Amino acid sequence: MQPAAGKLREHRLTFQKTKGKIHARAVSGRFNTWRWAMVWLTQIVFYGACWLQWPGADGPRQALWLDIAHEKFHLFGLVLWPQDALLAVFALVFAATGLFYVTALSGRLFCGFACPQTIYTMIFTWIEARVEGDHLARMKLDSQPAGPRKLALKLVKHALWAAVAAWTAITFVGYFTPIRELLPAIGAFATGPWESFWLLFYALFTYVQAGLAREAVCQHMCPYSRFQGVMFDPWTKNVAYDAARGEPRRPGRSREAGAGDCIDCGICVQVCPTGIDIRDGLQYQCINCGLCIDACDQVMARTGMPAGLIRFAPEAAGTPGGAAPGPAARPRLLVYLALLLVSCALAAWTLARRPPFLVDVLRDRGALSREGSDGRIENAYTVKLVNLGDARRDFVIDASGQPGLDVVGERRFSVDAGSIRPVALTLAMPADGGPAGALPIRLHIRSRQAPAGEIVEASRFILPAAAR
């Protein structure tokens, strides 16, 4: 069937809205205050924690230090090794479950208040506003042709951005190479290849993500925004527009009969860091920052209307039934809370039962056995003593399991704090002390500083048939 003449029109199909660079309007209010409080809190911790010192066996050392070269993580007085990877698993489970729990309760609060992308975008935007002016001045500057003033302002802005990005990279690498050693090495151009790579990579990454990409990360790159919806239920609180109260919109301050409270000023769009219109409903680009609430509440106050046209509210708030359901009606919250408690309990139990040292016993397979000068049969072993503590330890090794089994030579050894020491150990027993073959034995290793923490390792003693 042919369309009627003059009725067919060409329409360009687009899959997403095309927008230029977003210059969000500055706004004050309680949510903006909380956002900047999180900026200060997170950055004081991040930039400051690497400078904390902790007393060690060989003098003060960095309190938080991920020593990749020696496979150790110094966490104040605790030294974690690869064998403690289970604690890292529990920490990751706790962090992920905590994020899911908060999301189920109040949507993307992490994205709006604590996400590094949000934090550094706020810092870079603040620098931009101090150099180029407010959002209108920035838009006007961007539309102007290149000139001395524009080039000078852009150069200053990007130089400040680069300085923040560089210091962020130095701080990040400073958790892997002690920052008091890293800074002189940078000044002398004596950083290693991996240090140089991560300094450049992290500085460039911060500069591009926070300075250039900005809202594009939340709109198109962040995977969390795509699957966050599976953690929502009808009672999850999100930033929402009260359409029943606001529609139909009334332009300006008119008081038309039947008009809603929304005056269609568009300020909620102007302040949005991702450039969305919250009046269009819940959108995955929304990071629940609450800035549109701050802006709308100010407009409502000026027009004499009650606040809360835009607010944190669950989708089911407007449905008949009244109060929010109890926890039993929201099983995902109970599951997340249970996982939080279980991961905390398992981490605490693992940490409490963590031994102060580790032992690994290896038999010398090059020579199964030999006859000593006193006629006894000797076996050689290598015992790896791993001191997990932050102080020097003295160890004593004894043997049992067969009659006459004894340690030949040195049995007392010292291991420095956070170190591994392989020691040679020789055991001997009478030639007629047992049947020929591989005999089960036990090595008892105890620390003088922690006598209650004895470790017993099973091994074998080879007694040749000829010895009979």
C-alpha positions in Angstrom: 0.0 0.0 0.0 1.5 3.3 -1.1 1.5 6.2 1.4 -0.6 9.2 0.7 1.1 12.0 -1.2 2.8 14.5 1.0 2.5 12.2 4.0 5.9 10.5 3.8 8.7 12.3 5.5 12.3 11.4 6.0 13.5 10.9 9.6 17.1 10.4 10.7 17.4 7.5 13.2 19.7 8.2 16.1 20.6 5.8 18.9 21.6 8.3 21.5 21.3 12.0 22.1 24.1 14.0 20.7 25.4 16.7 23.0 28.4 18.9 23.2 30.5 19.4 26.2 28.5 19.7 29.4 29.1 22.7 31.6 27.0 22.1 34.7 25.7 25.0 36.6 27.0 25.3 40.2 24.5 24.9 42.9 24.6 25.0 46.7 22.6 22.8 49.1 22.7 19.9 51.4 23.6 17.3 48.8 26.3 19.4 47.3 27.7 19.9 50.8 27.8 16.2 51.3 29.5 15.6 48.0 32.3 18.1 48.8 32.6 16.5 52.3 33.3 13.2 50.6 35.8 14.9 48.3 37.8 16.2 51.3 37.5 12.9 53.2 38.6 10.6 50.4 41.4 12.9 49.2 42.8 13.5 52.7 43.0 9.7 53.1 44.4 9.0 49.6 47.0 11.8 49.5 47.9 11.6 53.2 48.0 7.9 54.1 51.1 7.2 52.1 53.0 9.6 54.3 52.2 7.8 57.6 55.2 6.1 59.2 55.2 3.0 61.4 58.0 1.7 63.6 59.7 -1.4 62.2 62.5 -3.7 63.1 65.0 -1.7 61.1 63.6 1.7 61.9 60.5 3.6 60.7 58.9 2.5 57.5 55.8 3.5 55.5 52.7 2.4 57.3 50.8 1.4 54.1 53.1 -0.2 51.7 52.4 -2.8 49.0 55.9 -4.2 48.6 55.5 -6.1 45.3 59.2 -6.9 45.0 59.3 -8.8 48.3 55.7 -10.0 48.0 54.5 -8.3 51.2 51.8 -5.8 52.1 52.6 -3.7 55.2 49.3 -2.6 56.9 50.5 -0.6 59.9 51.8 -3.4 62.3 50.4 -6.2 60.2 52.5 -7.8 57.4 50.4 -9.7 54.8 51.9 -12.3 52.4 50.6 -14.1 49.4 49.4 -16.8 51.7 47.0 -14.3 53.2 45.2 -13.8 49.8 42.0 -15.2 51.4 41.8 -12.0 53.5 41.9 -10.0 50.3 39.0 -12.1 48.9 37.0 -11.4 52.0 37.7 -7.7 51.7 36.6 -7.7 48.1 33.4 -9.6 48.9 32.7 -7.2 51.7 33.3 -4.1 49.4 31.1 -5.6 46.6 28.3 -6.7 48.9 28.4 -3.3 50.7 28.0 -1.6 47.3 25.1 -3.8 46.3 23.4 -3.3 49.7 23.7 0.5 49.4 22.5 0.4 45.8 19.4 -1.7 46.8 18.6 0.8 49.5 19.3 4.1 47.8 20.4 3.6 44.2 23.7 4.8 42.9 24.8 6.7 46.0 28.4 5.5 45.5 28.4 6.9 42.0 27.2 10.3 43.1 29.3 10.7 46.2 32.3 8.4 46.4 33.2 7.1 42.9 36.7 8.2 41.9 35.4 9.4 38.6 32.9 11.7 40.3 35.5 12.9 42.9 38.1 13.8 40.4 35.6 15.3 37.9 34.5 17.6 40.7 38.1 18.6 41.4 38.9 19.3 37.8 35.6 21.2 37.3 36.3 23.3 40.3 39.7 24.2 38.8 38.0 25.0 35.5 35.5 27.3 37.1 38.2 29.2 39.0 40.1 29.8 35.8 37.4 30.3 33.2 34.4 31.4 35.2 30.9 30.0 35.8 29.1 27.7 33.4 27.9 30.6 31.2 31.4 32.1 30.9 32.8 28.7 30.0 30.2 28.1 27.3 30.9 31.6 25.9 34.6 31.0 26.0 34.3 27.7 24.1 32.2 29.3 21.4 34.7 32.1 20.8 37.4 31.8 18.2 41.0 31.2 19.3 42.7 34.2 20.6 45.3 35.3 23.2 42.9 35.4 26.1 41.3 32.1 25.3 44.6 30.3 24.7 46.0 31.7 28.0 43.0 30.6 30.0 43.0 27.1 28.4 46.8 26.8 29.0 46.5 27.7 32.7 43.6 25.3 33.2 45.3 22.4 31.5 48.5 23.1 33.3 46.7 22.9 36.7 44.9 19.8 35.5 48.2 18.2 34.6 49.7 19.1 38.0 46.8 17.5 39.9 47.0 14.4 37.6 50.8 14.2 38.1 50.6 14.4 41.9 47.8 11.9 41.9 50.0 9.5 39.9 52.9 10.1 42.3 50.7 9.3 45.3 49.4 6.2 43.7 52.8 4.8 42.9 53.9 6.0 46.4 51.9 3.1 47.9 54.1 0.6 46.0 57.4 2.4 46.2 57.8 4.3 49.5 56.9 7.9 48.6 59.9 9.3 50.6 62.1 7.3 48.2 60.1 7.9 45.1 60.2 11.7 45.2 64.0 12.0 45.2 64.2 9.3 42.5 61.8 11.4 40.3 63.8 14.5 40.9 67.0 12.7 39.9 65.3 10.9 36.9 66.2 7.6 38.5 62.9 5.8 38.6 62.7 2.2 37.4 60.9 1.1 34.3 57.8 0.0 36.0 57.6 3.1 38.2 58.1 5.3 35.2 55.4 3.4 33.3 52.8 3.7 36.1 53.6 7.3 36.8 53.0 8.2 33.1 50.0 5.9 32.7 48.1 7.0 35.9 48.8 10.7 35.3 47.5 10.4 31.7 44.5 8.3 32.9 43.5 10.8 35.5 43.9 13.7 33.1 41.8 12.2 30.4 39.1 10.6 32.6 38.5 13.6 34.9 39.4 16.5 32.6 38.3 15.4 29.1 36.0 12.4 29.3 34.0 13.5 32.4 30.3 12.6 32.0 31.0 10.4 29.0 32.4 7.8 31.5 29.1 7.7 33.3 27.0 7.9 30.1 28.8 5.3 27.9 31.8 3.7 29.6 30.8 2.7 33.1 29.7 -1.0 33.3 28.1 -0.5 36.7 25.4 1.8 35.2 24.3 -1.0 32.9 23.7 -3.6 35.5 22.7 -1.6 38.6 19.1 -2.0 37.8 19.1 -5.7 38.7 19.8 -4.6 42.3 16.7 -2.3 42.4 13.3 -3.2 43.7 10.2 -1.1 43.9 11.3 0.3 47.2 14.8 1.4 46.2 15.1 5.1 46.7 16.3 7.1 43.7 16.3 10.7 42.7 12.8 11.1 41.2 10.5 13.8 39.9 7.0 13.9 41.3 5.1 14.0 38.0 1.7 13.9 39.8 2.5 17.1 41.5 4.6 18.8 38.8 2.5 18.1 35.7 1.3 19.8 33.6 4.1 22.3 33.8 3.4 26.0 34.0 5.8 28.4 32.3 7.3 31.1 34.6 5.2 32.0 37.6 1.8 31.7 36.0 -1.0 30.4 38.2 -3.1 28.6 35.6 -5.9 26.5 36.9 -4.9 22.8 37.0 -1.2 23.6 36.4 1.4 21.7 38.3 4.2 23.0 40.5 7.0 22.7 37.9 7.6 26.0 36.2 9.8 24.4 33.5 12.8 26.5 34.4 15.2 23.7 33.3 17.6 24.3 36.2 17.4 20.6 37.1 19.0 19.9 33.7 21.5 22.7 34.0 23.0 21.5 37.2 23.1 17.8 36.2 26.7 16.5 35.8 25.6 14.0 33.1 23.2 16.4 31.4 20.0 14.4 31.7 16.4 15.6 32.5 15.3 13.8 35.6 11.7 14.7 34.6 11.9 12.1 31.9 12.0 9.4 34.6 14.7 7.0 35.9 17.7 6.8 33.6 20.8 4.8 33.8 23.0 7.9 33.4 21.7 9.3 36.7 24.3 9.0 39.4 22.0 10.0 42.3 24.1 13.0 43.2 21.1 15.0 44.3 22.1 18.3 42.8 18.8 18.6 40.9 17.1 18.3 44.3 19.2 21.2 45.7 18.4 23.3 42.6 14.7 22.5 42.5 14.2 23.1 46.2 15.7 26.6 45.8 13.3 27.3 42.9 10.3 26.0 44.9 11.3 28.3 47.9 11.4 31.4 45.6 8.0 30.6 44.1 6.4 29.9 47.4 5.9 26.2 46.8 6.8 23.4 49.1 10.1 21.6 48.5 10.3 18.0 47.4 9.2 18.3 43.8 12.4 16.3 43.0 13.4 14.1 45.9 14.8 10.7 46.9 11.8 8.4 46.7 11.1 4.8 45.9 9.1 3.9 42.7 6.4 2.3 44.8 5.9 5.4 47.0 2.9 6.5 45.0 1.1 3.2 44.9 -1.7 2.4 47.3 -0.6 0.6 50.4 1.1 3.2 52.5 4.2 2.4 54.4 7.3 0.7 53.1 7.5 -3.1 53.6 9.6 -4.7 56.3 12.9 -6.4 55.6 11.2 -9.8 55.1 9.5 -8.4 52.0 12.8 -7.3 50.5 14.8 -10.6 50.5 17.8 -9.1 48.5 18.5 -6.8 51.4 18.6 -9.7 53.8 20.9 -11.6 51.4 23.3 -8.7 51.1 23.3 -8.1 54.8 24.0 -11.8 55.5 26.9 -11.7 53.1 28.3 -8.6 54.8 28.1 -10.3 58.2 29.5 -13.6 57.0 32.5 -12.0 55.1 33.3 -9.9 58.2 33.1 -12.9 60.5 35.2 -15.1 58.2 37.8 -12.3 57.8 38.0 -11.8 61.6 38.2 -15.6 62.2 41.0 -16.0 59.6 42.9 -13.1 61.0 42.6 -14.4 64.6 43.8 -17.9 63.5 46.6 -16.5 61.3 49.9 -18.1 62.6 52.8 -15.7 63.4 55.1 -17.7 61.1 55.0 -20.4 58.4 57.1 -23.4 57.7 57.8 -25.4 54.6 59.9 -28.6 54.8 61.7 -30.0 51.7 63.6 -33.3 51.7 67.0 -33.3 50.0 66.2 -35.6 47.0 69.8 -35.5 45.7 71.0 -37.9 48.5 68.2 -40.0 50.0 70.4 -41.0 53.0 74.0 -41.2 54.2 75.9 -42.8 57.0 77.3 -40.5 59.6 80.7 -40.7 61.4 79.0 -42.2 64.4 77.3 -45.0 62.4 73.9 -43.4 62.4 71.9 -42.8 59.2 71.4 -39.2 58.3 68.9 -37.4 56.1 69.2 -33.8 54.9 66.3 -31.3 54.7 65.7 -27.7 53.8 63.4 -25.9 56.1 62.0 -22.5 55.0 61.1 -20.3 57.9 58.7 -17.5 57.1 58.5 -14.8 59.7 55.1 -13.1 59.2 55.5 -10.7 62.0 57.0 -7.2 62.2 59.8 -8.1 64.6 62.7 -10.5 64.6 62.0 -14.1 65.8 64.1 -16.9 67.1 63.1 -20.5 66.2 63.9 -23.9 67.7 63.4 -27.1 65.6 63.0 -30.6 67.1 62.1 -33.9 65.6 59.9 -36.9 66.7 58.1 -39.9 65.3 60.8 -42.6 65.4 63.0 -44.0 68.2 66.3 -42.3 68.5 65.5 -39.6 65.9 67.4 -36.4 66.7 68.7 -33.1 65.1 72.3 -33.1 64.2 74.1 -29.7 64.5 72.4 -26.4 64.7 68.7 -26.4 65.7 68.2 -22.7 66.6 67.8 -20.1 63.9 66.8 -16.4 63.8 64.7 -14.8 61.1 64.4 -11.1 60.5 61.0 -9.3 60.5 58.9 -10.1 57.4 61.6 -12.3 55.9 62.0 -15.8 54.6 65.1 -17.8 55.6 65.9 -21.3 54.2 68.0 -23.3 56.6 69.7 -26.7 56.2 68.7 -29.3 58.8 70.1 -32.7 59.3 68.3 -35.5 61.1 69.9 -38.8 62.3 68.6 -42.1 63.8 70.3 -45.5 64.6 70.7 -47.8 61.6 68.5 -50.4 63.5 66.0 -47.9 64.7 63.2 -49.1 62.5 62.1 -51.0 59.4 63.8 -50.1 56.1 62.0 -47.6 53.8 60.3 -44.2 54.2 59.4 -43.7 57.8 57.0 -41.0 58.9 58.4 -38.3 61.1 57.4 -35.0 62.5 59.2 -31.7 62.8 58.3 -29.4 65.6 59.1 -25.7 65.0 58.3 -23.1 67.7 59.2 -19.5 68.2 60.7 -18.3 71.5 58.6 -15.1 71.1 55.4 -17.2 70.6 55.8 -20.6 72.3 52.1 -21.3 72.0 52.2 -21.1 68.2 54.1 -24.3 67.6 53.9 -25.7 64.0 54.2 -29.5 63.4 55.2 -30.5 59.8 55.1 -34.1 58.6 57.9 -35.5 56.5 59.7 -38.8 55.8 63.0 -40.3 56.9 64.7 -42.7 54.5 66.3 -45.7 56.2 68.1 -47.9 53.7 67.8 -51.7 53.7 71.6 -52.1 53.9 71.5 -50.4 57.3 69.9 -53.5 58.7 
